[in-house]
């Protein structure tokens, strides 16, 4: 019996932001809220089952950038006086 090759996973926009989302500790639910894109859609995009439109891609990337900026701002903010 001949072996069949499995197809390589599709490369979609989600493969670009998925690792960054995990690195920032952002859940798919939080990313969905911040970007205005349905949680299920983001999951499908990250798993290579759906290609995001240019607008969807931009919205997700902007939400991640905002989260990264907020995180950096929180880390560099001076301690509040007590």
Phi, psi and omega in degrees: 000132182280143176279144177254141177277140174272145181290144176294145179298147178294147177259114180239178179301330182298331179291342178279320184263341182306307179299324179293319179300315179295317179302322180278351180074030182260129178284162176299323180299314179295320178296321178297316179297317183289327184265341183078016178252138183303142181305316180296324179294317179297318179299314179299320179294316181294331180269007176075017181263353181210134177269129178286151172288168177301320181293317178298316179301313180298320181294318179293315181296322178295320178295319178293320179297319177297320179293320180293319179294317179298316180298315180296320179296320179295324182287328185263357182291138178294152178295139180282142179293145179255000000 
